[in-house]
Amino acid sequence: MAINNEVKNEIVKALETLGHNVNAFALQIFSLEKDRHFVFSNGQRFGVWDSVKKTFVD
């Protein structure tokens, strides 16, 4: 499942709000389900983004 730009922008904004330096080339997002996405930054697992709750849930 492809990640749409809206979800990607939400994740980037959340990471920046948390004080994480976001490098677009080092950010990877993989869909688990329709509304849950694995987020990796610099090759490290950051967490699972819930696009309904608009927050990291794990």
VMD Tcl script that draws the C-alpha trace (Angstrom):
set ca {
  {0.00 0.00 0.00}
  {1.43 3.37 -1.01}
  {1.83 6.13 1.52}
  {0.04 9.29 0.46}
  {1.62 12.71 0.90}
  {-0.85 13.73 3.61}
  {0.20 10.84 5.87}
  {3.88 11.46 5.16}
  {3.50 15.16 6.01}
  {1.70 14.29 9.27}
  {4.53 11.97 10.28}
  {7.23 14.50 9.41}
  {5.43 17.21 11.39}
  {5.03 14.89 14.40}
  {8.71 13.91 14.31}
  {9.77 17.56 14.15}
  {7.43 18.40 17.04}
  {9.13 15.65 19.06}
  {12.49 17.30 18.33}
  {13.65 14.69 15.85}
  {15.82 16.02 13.01}
  {14.01 14.71 9.92}
  {16.11 13.92 6.88}
  {13.79 13.07 3.97}
  {16.37 10.67 2.50}
  {16.70 8.78 5.79}
  {12.95 8.54 6.50}
  {11.22 5.29 5.51}
  {7.53 4.54 6.00}
  {5.92 1.13 5.46}
  {2.21 0.39 5.77}
  {1.14 -2.31 8.20}
  {-2.58 -1.80 7.71}
  {-4.78 0.87 6.21}
  {-4.19 3.27 9.12}
  {-0.96 2.01 10.73}
  {2.55 2.59 9.41}
  {6.06 1.57 10.52}
  {8.35 4.60 10.63}
  {12.12 4.23 10.33}
  {14.61 7.08 10.58}
  {18.29 6.64 9.73}
  {17.74 2.88 9.54}
  {16.36 2.69 13.09}
  {12.77 1.86 13.94}
  {11.14 4.98 15.37}
  {7.63 3.67 15.95}
  {4.20 2.91 14.53}
  {2.12 5.86 13.30}
  {-1.67 5.68 13.61}
  {-3.12 7.95 10.91}
  {-6.57 7.98 12.53}
  {-5.36 9.04 16.00}
  {-2.56 11.13 14.42}
  {0.01 9.87 16.91}
  {2.68 7.23 17.43}
  {1.13 4.22 19.15}
  {4.26 2.11 19.57}
}
mol new
graphics top color blue
foreach p $ca { graphics top sphere $p radius 0.5 }
foreach p [lrange $ca 0 end-1] q [lrange $ca 1 end] { graphics top cylinder $p $q radius 0.2 }
display resetview
